[in-house]
Amino acid sequence: MKITHVEFVKSVAGLDQLPTDRLNEVAFAGRSNVGKSSLINCILNRKKMAKTSSTPGKTRHLNYFLINNKYYFVDLPGYGYAKVSKSEKEHWQRLIGQYLLSSENLKGVVSIIDVRHGASVLDMQLLEWLKEIKRPVCLVATKTDKLSKSALLNQLKKLTRELTPLIAREIIPFSSVNGMGKKMLMREILTFLEQ
């Protein structure tokens, strides 16, 4: 998919604010600080479309990006250790859960993990739940440029062993620094969007 137009449309704090134009969507989910915003910027060929930060938890709503006037990319709040109140974390979890469960336009989820640290308990819970509700998932292992080739191969083998029961597709190794996995990920996203 060649991206010719990208536009930030809106931040959604509740399901009553979702866009009404019924375009197909792909959501991006991951723990805080796994490189989700950098991944989105990399595949969009834009440096600052999704906001990156050294402080985890920058994304606080469902952020909608219109792609080629045909699709939406939806950047979900990061889960995990973001320094926010318990009530705000609970709001995020409810919002993400309700969206993933009920959106008729959602065609697939890009689940993002940091290859160096592997899948956390929260990552596993998300993948198990997405399988249960029958949402197609593409798993991306980011920050591959931070490992040697042999360490990367070992980590990918380990992740494949652990996660094969939960995902139907091959894990995509990805780096927003050198572009590893970008073409493969875009092919998967297009497969979702054109269902």
Backbone bond lengths (Angstrom), bond angles and torsions (degrees), N, CA, C in turn:
res aa  C-N    CA-C-N  psi(-1)  N-CA   C-N-CA  omega(-1)  CA-C   N-CA-C  phi
1 M - - - 1.454 - - 1.525 108.54 -
2 K 1.320 116.12 124.28 1.455 120.69 175.48 1.524 108.11 -91.54
3 I 1.326 115.98 124.70 1.465 119.90 -178.74 1.520 109.15 -93.33
4 T 1.319 115.16 116.25 1.466 120.90 -178.21 1.522 112.56 -108.85
5 H 1.329 116.38 -18.70 1.471 119.80 -178.57 1.523 109.64 -144.98
6 V 1.329 115.90 129.11 1.460 121.66 175.49 1.517 107.67 -132.87
7 E 1.324 114.90 132.90 1.469 118.96 -179.12 1.526 109.10 -142.97
8 F 1.338 115.64 127.78 1.462 118.85 171.83 1.521 107.41 -73.27
9 V 1.336 116.48 125.49 1.461 120.58 -174.48 1.519 111.88 -99.92
10 K 1.341 116.47 -52.87 1.463 118.40 -177.26 1.514 111.75 -168.55
11 S 1.343 114.87 160.40 1.457 123.03 169.19 1.516 107.59 -106.08
12 V 1.322 115.40 130.60 1.461 121.20 -173.91 1.522 109.39 -112.03
13 A 1.354 115.59 124.25 1.464 120.63 179.93 1.525 112.01 -103.41
14 G 1.340 117.11 -6.78 1.459 121.62 179.75 1.518 109.88 -156.15
15 L 1.327 117.18 154.26 1.469 120.46 -175.27 1.517 112.85 -64.36
16 D 1.324 117.73 -20.54 1.459 120.27 177.66 1.528 112.13 -71.71
17 Q 1.335 117.10 -9.15 1.471 121.18 -179.12 1.532 113.09 -102.06
18 L 1.330 117.66 3.72 1.466 119.84 -177.94 1.522 110.84 -61.59
19 P 1.337 117.76 148.43 1.469 120.13 175.57 1.527 110.77 -56.74
20 T 1.309 116.15 148.40 1.473 120.68 -176.08 1.530 112.86 -106.32
21 D 1.328 117.92 5.43 1.476 119.63 -174.85 1.522 113.91 -85.45
22 R 1.337 117.43 0.16 1.459 123.54 169.88 1.534 113.91 59.90
23 L 1.324 117.16 34.51 1.462 120.65 174.60 1.533 109.21 -80.71
24 N 1.326 116.25 149.43 1.458 120.58 177.29 1.526 110.58 -63.89
25 E 1.345 115.57 145.61 1.458 121.69 -175.05 1.524 111.10 -130.57
26 V 1.338 114.87 149.51 1.459 122.78 166.96 1.518 106.74 -123.96
27 A 1.343 116.48 132.65 1.463 121.42 -179.52 1.528 110.08 -103.40
28 F 1.332 115.32 148.65 1.459 122.87 178.80 1.524 108.35 -115.91
29 A 1.336 116.18 119.59 1.464 121.31 -175.05 1.519 110.34 -127.42
30 G 1.328 115.90 144.83 1.457 120.04 176.46 1.513 110.99 178.93
31 R 1.321 115.08 163.82 1.458 120.19 175.77 1.517 110.23 -61.70
32 S 1.323 115.54 157.12 1.463 119.75 172.86 1.523 108.75 -57.49
33 N 1.324 115.78 137.57 1.471 122.05 172.80 1.524 115.15 76.40
34 V 1.356 117.97 24.26 1.480 119.16 175.30 1.526 111.96 -96.11
35 G 1.323 117.33 0.55 1.462 120.20 179.98 1.516 113.71 91.34
36 K 1.342 116.62 26.38 1.472 120.76 -177.76 1.535 111.72 -63.56
37 S 1.340 116.76 -48.04 1.468 119.72 -179.48 1.523 111.39 -64.76
38 S 1.330 116.69 -39.48 1.477 120.00 177.92 1.521 110.75 -63.78
39 L 1.333 117.40 -39.32 1.464 121.42 177.46 1.522 110.31 -62.23
40 I 1.332 116.69 -47.12 1.473 120.24 -179.54 1.525 110.11 -61.10
41 N 1.327 117.32 -46.20 1.464 120.31 179.15 1.522 111.59 -61.01
42 C 1.333 116.82 -39.04 1.463 121.31 -179.75 1.532 111.31 -63.39
43 I 1.330 116.93 -48.45 1.474 117.77 -177.14 1.526 112.24 -72.91
44 L 1.342 116.74 -21.83 1.468 120.26 176.70 1.523 112.03 -86.04
45 N 1.336 117.00 -8.41 1.470 121.98 -174.08 1.525 111.50 58.00
46 R 1.316 116.47 38.01 1.465 122.70 177.32 1.522 107.76 -129.76
47 K 1.335 117.06 138.29 1.466 119.09 -175.43 1.519 113.64 -78.96
48 K 1.310 118.25 -34.61 1.464 119.16 -171.53 1.520 113.52 -132.41
49 M 1.330 117.76 29.73 1.465 119.66 -179.82 1.531 109.92 -69.76
50 A 1.326 116.65 -56.18 1.474 120.50 172.79 1.525 106.27 -89.62
51 K 1.311 116.25 134.83 1.465 120.88 -174.50 1.525 111.16 -75.34
52 T 1.340 115.26 123.53 1.459 120.29 175.82 1.523 108.30 -101.00
53 S 1.327 115.62 154.82 1.462 119.82 -178.63 1.515 109.31 -158.27
54 S 1.338 115.21 151.66 1.462 118.93 173.68 1.526 110.05 -79.60
55 T 1.335 116.38 -12.10 1.466 121.19 177.35 1.518 109.28 -96.00
56 P 1.338 119.36 117.08 1.463 120.85 179.36 1.519 111.41 -61.09
57 G 1.337 115.88 151.10 1.462 120.33 174.72 1.509 113.99 89.84
58 K 1.337 118.00 22.08 1.467 121.16 -178.59 1.526 111.07 -68.05
59 T 1.335 117.21 -39.24 1.464 120.44 179.11 1.526 108.69 -79.29
60 R 1.338 116.32 120.71 1.464 119.54 -175.17 1.525 113.22 -118.16
61 H 1.320 116.86 -6.75 1.464 121.70 -179.77 1.522 108.61 -133.68
62 L 1.328 116.65 178.62 1.460 120.63 170.22 1.525 106.06 -81.60
63 N 1.317 117.41 113.13 1.465 121.30 -177.81 1.520 109.79 -98.22
64 Y 1.329 115.78 122.04 1.464 122.67 -175.67 1.521 111.23 -100.08
65 F 1.352 115.55 126.14 1.458 122.28 175.44 1.528 108.31 -118.03
66 L 1.319 116.30 124.96 1.465 121.79 178.79 1.525 108.38 -85.46
67 I 1.323 116.22 125.93 1.467 122.69 -176.35 1.528 109.38 -113.00
68 N 1.340 116.04 119.84 1.473 122.52 177.59 1.535 113.08 54.35
69 N 1.333 116.30 24.99 1.475 121.91 -178.37 1.529 112.86 57.50
70 K 1.365 116.26 21.97 1.472 120.57 -175.97 1.516 114.00 -126.74
71 Y 1.339 116.92 -30.65 1.461 121.86 -172.31 1.527 110.33 -136.47
72 Y 1.330 114.49 165.43 1.463 119.96 170.48 1.521 110.46 -118.13
73 F 1.319 116.08 138.20 1.452 122.76 161.96 1.521 105.30 -99.74
74 V 1.333 117.11 131.81 1.461 121.26 -178.05 1.525 108.80 -117.56
75 D 1.323 115.59 114.12 1.460 122.78 179.86 1.528 107.86 -89.31
76 L 1.344 116.29 112.78 1.460 121.44 -177.87 1.533 110.35 -88.33
77 P 1.339 117.57 152.81 1.472 119.56 175.30 1.519 110.81 -58.48
78 G 1.325 116.20 140.45 1.457 120.54 176.44 1.513 110.21 -68.75
79 Y 1.324 116.43 145.56 1.458 119.38 178.30 1.526 108.71 -107.94
80 G 1.318 116.55 159.58 1.457 119.28 178.10 1.511 112.65 121.98
81 Y 1.334 116.04 -124.77 1.450 119.34 -165.71 1.525 115.36 -98.93
82 A 1.303 118.76 21.00 1.464 120.28 178.79 1.531 109.97 -57.04
83 K 1.328 115.25 139.80 1.465 119.94 -176.36 1.523 110.61 -83.00
84 V 1.317 115.71 77.85 1.462 121.07 176.55 1.524 107.53 -132.37
85 S 1.327 115.16 168.94 1.464 119.36 -178.15 1.526 110.95 -67.01
86 K 1.312 115.27 158.20 1.464 121.12 178.41 1.517 111.01 -59.37
87 S 1.336 116.29 -40.13 1.471 119.85 -178.61 1.531 111.08 -66.12
88 E 1.342 116.59 -36.47 1.468 118.78 178.51 1.524 110.59 -69.48
89 K 1.340 117.37 -40.17 1.473 120.21 176.02 1.523 110.54 -59.45
90 E 1.327 115.93 -43.45 1.473 120.10 179.50 1.530 110.97 -63.24
91 H 1.337 116.61 -38.40 1.469 120.14 177.22 1.527 110.34 -62.52
92 W 1.350 116.53 -45.54 1.465 120.55 178.38 1.517 110.37 -57.67
93 Q 1.342 116.37 -48.38 1.465 120.61 -177.51 1.524 111.29 -60.12
94 R 1.326 115.98 -42.37 1.479 119.69 178.07 1.521 110.63 -63.60
95 L 1.329 115.76 -46.89 1.464 120.94 -178.57 1.529 110.92 -60.33
96 I 1.338 116.41 -49.42 1.473 120.40 -179.72 1.528 109.87 -62.66
97 G 1.332 117.05 -46.52 1.460 121.17 -178.64 1.517 112.53 -60.45
98 Q 1.335 116.71 -46.10 1.470 120.76 -179.63 1.527 110.51 -64.61
99 Y 1.329 116.12 -41.39 1.464 120.34 179.79 1.529 110.72 -63.30
100 L 1.351 116.87 -51.32 1.468 120.06 -177.75 1.520 112.09 -62.25
101 L 1.312 116.80 -33.35 1.456 121.43 -178.12 1.520 112.77 -77.33
102 S 1.345 116.25 -38.23 1.468 118.25 -166.31 1.525 116.37 -111.72
103 S 1.327 119.38 -13.15 1.464 119.28 -176.10 1.526 111.44 -66.55
104 E 1.312 116.64 122.09 1.472 121.39 178.09 1.517 111.66 -77.02
105 N 1.337 117.11 -20.46 1.461 120.80 -176.55 1.524 113.08 -91.81
106 L 1.327 116.36 -11.15 1.464 120.59 -178.20 1.531 109.78 -74.19
107 K 1.329 116.38 119.89 1.465 121.29 -175.82 1.523 113.41 -105.54
108 G 1.335 117.25 -14.01 1.450 119.81 179.23 1.513 110.95 -177.47
109 V 1.324 115.49 162.06 1.463 122.00 -178.84 1.525 108.48 -125.03
110 V 1.329 115.74 129.57 1.456 121.76 171.41 1.523 106.14 -94.33
111 S 1.331 115.70 108.54 1.468 121.77 -179.53 1.522 107.86 -95.56
112 I 1.339 115.70 126.69 1.462 121.12 -170.19 1.527 110.35 -115.90
113 I 1.336 115.30 129.49 1.465 120.16 174.65 1.532 108.46 -129.09
114 D 1.308 115.90 156.64 1.470 122.59 175.74 1.530 106.91 -84.18
115 V 1.321 116.99 117.63 1.469 121.20 -174.96 1.529 112.00 -58.24
116 R 1.331 117.18 -29.30 1.472 120.31 -177.19 1.524 112.24 -69.48
117 H 1.329 116.27 -31.46 1.462 120.49 -174.02 1.523 113.40 -105.14
118 G 1.338 116.85 -14.20 1.457 119.71 -179.83 1.519 112.40 74.41
119 A 1.314 115.60 -167.43 1.463 121.81 -175.86 1.522 110.07 -86.62
120 S 1.332 115.47 126.20 1.463 120.76 176.71 1.533 109.30 -81.91
121 V 1.312 115.91 174.17 1.469 120.95 175.22 1.523 109.73 -58.20
122 L 1.346 116.99 -41.73 1.469 120.52 179.73 1.529 111.43 -64.81
123 D 1.338 116.27 -39.51 1.473 119.80 176.87 1.529 110.33 -61.31
124 M 1.318 115.94 -45.69 1.468 120.84 -179.82 1.528 110.71 -61.88
125 Q 1.329 116.35 -42.59 1.466 119.91 179.53 1.524 110.80 -62.11
126 L 1.332 116.35 -42.52 1.465 119.72 178.98 1.532 110.26 -62.49
127 L 1.325 117.47 -47.27 1.469 120.93 -178.74 1.528 111.64 -63.05
128 E 1.331 116.30 -41.03 1.473 119.85 177.87 1.524 110.70 -62.50
129 W 1.332 115.71 -42.54 1.464 119.77 -178.61 1.528 111.59 -68.76
130 L 1.333 117.14 -41.07 1.465 120.07 178.26 1.532 110.65 -62.45
131 K 1.337 116.60 -37.65 1.465 119.85 176.55 1.529 110.12 -64.56
132 E 1.332 115.16 -42.32 1.463 120.50 -179.21 1.529 112.22 -62.29
133 I 1.343 116.45 -40.59 1.478 119.10 -178.54 1.535 111.65 -90.81
134 K 1.341 115.22 6.72 1.472 122.53 173.89 1.538 113.51 62.00
135 R 1.327 115.42 42.01 1.463 120.41 172.59 1.530 108.11 -94.27
136 P 1.335 117.83 125.60 1.461 119.86 176.41 1.529 111.08 -60.79
137 V 1.336 115.80 138.46 1.466 121.28 -176.26 1.520 110.29 -129.21
138 C 1.306 114.64 139.78 1.463 122.67 169.81 1.526 105.70 -118.17
139 L 1.326 117.71 123.11 1.456 121.32 -177.63 1.524 109.95 -98.76
140 V 1.332 115.83 126.84 1.457 121.95 -178.81 1.524 109.07 -117.95
141 A 1.326 116.18 129.88 1.463 122.30 176.91 1.525 107.85 -103.80
142 T 1.341 116.52 108.68 1.464 121.70 -173.96 1.525 111.88 -89.88
143 K 1.338 113.72 173.52 1.473 123.96 174.62 1.523 112.25 64.65
144 T 1.334 115.57 33.23 1.468 120.20 -179.99 1.527 111.93 -64.63
145 D 1.336 117.13 -24.90 1.467 120.79 -179.31 1.528 111.98 -68.53
146 K 1.326 117.44 -12.20 1.470 121.25 -178.15 1.535 112.32 -87.30
147 L 1.345 117.06 -3.58 1.468 120.92 -178.99 1.523 110.38 -118.73
148 S 1.335 116.01 153.10 1.468 120.25 171.42 1.525 108.40 -69.00
149 K 1.322 116.89 164.86 1.473 120.20 -179.28 1.520 112.01 -58.81
150 S 1.336 116.71 -43.89 1.467 118.91 -177.52 1.530 110.92 -69.36
151 A 1.329 117.94 -39.88 1.474 121.10 177.93 1.523 110.35 -64.54
152 L 1.322 115.98 -38.40 1.470 120.33 178.55 1.526 110.50 -64.30
153 L 1.334 117.44 -45.98 1.472 120.66 179.03 1.523 111.20 -59.92
154 N 1.335 116.25 -42.69 1.463 120.16 178.98 1.526 111.83 -62.98
155 Q 1.319 116.38 -43.10 1.466 120.42 179.72 1.530 111.01 -64.89
156 L 1.335 116.57 -42.11 1.468 120.10 -179.30 1.526 110.90 -65.94
157 K 1.345 117.70 -38.29 1.468 120.82 176.32 1.524 110.51 -62.37
158 K 1.323 115.47 -44.87 1.468 120.85 -179.99 1.531 110.56 -61.85
159 L 1.334 116.48 -46.63 1.471 120.52 179.55 1.526 110.89 -61.91
160 T 1.330 116.28 -41.14 1.463 120.34 -179.92 1.518 110.64 -61.84
161 R 1.336 116.56 -43.70 1.476 120.50 177.67 1.531 110.84 -60.11
162 E 1.322 116.09 -46.67 1.469 121.05 -175.62 1.529 112.87 -69.31
163 L 1.333 116.46 -37.15 1.467 119.75 -166.35 1.522 115.12 -106.77
164 T 1.325 118.08 -8.75 1.466 120.03 -179.38 1.530 113.56 -52.30
165 P 1.344 119.49 -37.90 1.472 117.84 178.69 1.536 113.79 -64.86
166 L 1.342 116.64 -18.23 1.469 119.63 -173.90 1.518 114.08 -103.80
167 I 1.327 117.43 -16.31 1.470 119.06 -176.63 1.520 109.75 -128.57
168 A 1.321 114.87 144.44 1.460 119.73 -176.91 1.528 111.70 -93.84
169 R 1.331 116.64 -12.58 1.458 120.71 -175.63 1.527 110.69 -111.62
170 E 1.326 114.18 164.48 1.455 121.43 176.42 1.531 109.71 -69.10
171 I 1.332 116.81 143.60 1.469 120.75 175.66 1.529 108.46 -69.64
172 I 1.324 116.12 134.70 1.463 120.61 -179.90 1.522 109.82 -99.45
173 P 1.341 118.54 113.83 1.459 120.30 173.61 1.527 108.88 -73.40
174 F 1.331 116.87 135.21 1.472 120.07 -170.40 1.521 111.35 -140.67
175 S 1.325 115.14 142.63 1.460 121.38 171.32 1.524 109.39 -138.03
176 S 1.319 116.29 125.05 1.467 119.50 175.61 1.526 110.31 -78.57
177 V 1.333 117.44 -10.46 1.467 121.56 179.42 1.525 110.62 -81.24
178 N 1.345 117.61 -48.51 1.476 119.77 -176.60 1.534 113.62 -111.97
179 G 1.332 117.41 0.94 1.465 120.27 175.20 1.521 114.99 83.77
180 M 1.333 118.32 4.76 1.468 120.54 178.73 1.529 109.60 -55.46
181 G 1.328 116.75 131.94 1.460 122.18 174.84 1.519 115.47 82.71
182 K 1.320 117.88 -5.10 1.467 120.86 -174.96 1.533 111.93 -61.35
183 K 1.331 117.14 -48.10 1.469 119.89 -178.46 1.525 111.50 -64.90
184 M 1.338 115.94 -41.56 1.460 119.98 -179.93 1.528 110.50 -63.31
185 L 1.327 116.69 -42.40 1.459 120.66 179.46 1.525 111.05 -64.41
186 M 1.318 117.45 -42.28 1.469 120.18 179.60 1.528 111.20 -63.31
187 R 1.330 117.31 -35.98 1.471 120.00 176.28 1.526 110.73 -63.18
188 E 1.346 116.50 -43.43 1.471 120.49 178.87 1.522 110.87 -63.05
189 I 1.330 116.69 -43.82 1.465 120.94 -179.43 1.521 110.20 -61.73
190 L 1.325 116.51 -43.02 1.469 119.90 179.65 1.526 110.75 -64.65
191 T 1.329 117.12 -37.10 1.472 120.66 176.09 1.527 110.03 -59.06
192 F 1.329 117.45 -44.27 1.465 121.17 176.80 1.533 110.53 -60.35
193 L 1.320 116.03 -52.08 1.464 121.58 -170.32 1.520 112.57 -66.47
194 E 1.325 117.98 -26.74 1.458 119.77 -175.96 1.517 112.98 -98.57
195 Q 1.344 116.47 15.72 1.469 120.50 175.57 1.518 109.52 -69.07
